[in-house]
Structures are given as structure tokens and as C-alpha cells.
């Protein structure tokens, strides 16, 4: 089992002047610790499950480019980009650029989006749900075409691209992996089965039903269910002195038994360094054996 760090709160001690050095230190330590992924949220306002809207929130792809310069091994992604935030051709180019500049370590994390408040706050497009899913499928198709070096004109439900040129080509082969976020059994998991290399779930009692739905979509699409990376979101809180390490390891064992292969999550107080040390010593090596 692989472990991914989700950096979701940028309100570090010292304020904005301390943001860059603190973030660089977290990234370097996480990379050395063996985190397979480093992910950031793609939001413009902080989400209510983390804290007040007014907390600091960095733009995702500028942040990922910064992280690329301070890491060597971890794959980098947004968990996850709302399809309405960026035009599909621009997003394909953005992820391609990240892939080239990181040495082939980019991953596209994308979903239909949900945060109407930040869209309204910044004057962003936020159509109804059906249109967002149509846009998401357009995006997934266009990215696949651009990353396949196919410049044939593209016509989707909402997107028209007369020459989908992508230079330089990505270093990841055949292309950066795609993770589709969301658990919707009818639409989201169909898109995972048809287009994605990974899916992201939540660790809840509904998970077995979600995995069954994904398997059924794979059967309909003629896709090998086992080739899709099943990831799950989970908060890693080892405790100040590691007193919760055992709880985390028990949870990870149950996740592995459920068929999950990767766990993404925040590590509280990562900026202090100690929780990441605990992850490196006790959690990541044990997870690798599951």
C-alpha cells in the first residue's frame, strides 16, 4: 500500500512570509520520508471541513510547480481539480508542463466540482450538474487525445479544439495518470472505468458498494478492474508522541483487505516536522508491506 500526503492548510505560523519556506520544508521532508504522492487541494477558498473560508489558500498548479522544485520522487497532483476552473485545453497543457518540469511526476486529479460558493465569489462558471459531467467527459477525452499526440480537431459536448497541439510531450508514458475524484455510482464511476487510471473514495461503510459499482462499470466498458488504482482519503494523525500509530496501522490493514492500494490524507501539524518523522518511521514502511 502506498501513502500520499495531502497538504490542505496553508495557514502556517509566521503568515504569508513564512509560507514558501515552510511549504518547501514539508515537501522535502515528505519526499525523503517515502510518501508516494504529494497532493494539494484545488480550491480558491478554504473549505468548511478544514476551517473558515478566510484561511490562506494557494492556487493549486502554481503550488505544484513550486513543490516540483523541492522534491525528487513523489508524484504530484491536485486532489482534485474542478472541471469548471480551467478550460480543458489549458488544463491539459498545465499538467503536461508540470510533468515535464517535475521529471515525469505529474498526475491529473479531476472531478465535476461542488463548491458553488467559491465559484460565485470569484465570478467563475458553475453550470448545473449534468453540464459539469459533460464537461468532465470532454476534458478526459481531450487530454487523452492531446497526450496521444493527436492533433485531429476535437468536438465535444461543450469543447471545440481546432488543433489540440501539445508540445513538449509529457515525460510520463503513455501519459500522466488520471485520477477521477468522486463516488457517484452512475456517472463518476462510469468515467473512471472508461478513462481513468485511479479513483478516490472515502473510508465509510458505503465503500464496498462503491467498489462493486466500479467493477460493474468496468465489465460494461471491457476494462480490467484490477488495473485501476483504488485510493482512499483518510486523516493521518499519529499523535504528538505516536500514540495513535497502532490505530492507523489497523485501519490501513482493513483498507488493504478491502482492495484499496493507496491512501491519501493530511498529517496534522506537518509543519513541525515531528508527525512526518513518525510517518516515516512507523507508517510508510508498514503500509508498504500490506
Order of alpha helices (4+ residues) and beta strands (2+ residues): beta-alpha-beta-alpha-beta-beta-alpha-beta-alpha-alpha-beta-beta-beta-alpha-beta-alpha-beta-alpha-beta-alpha-alpha
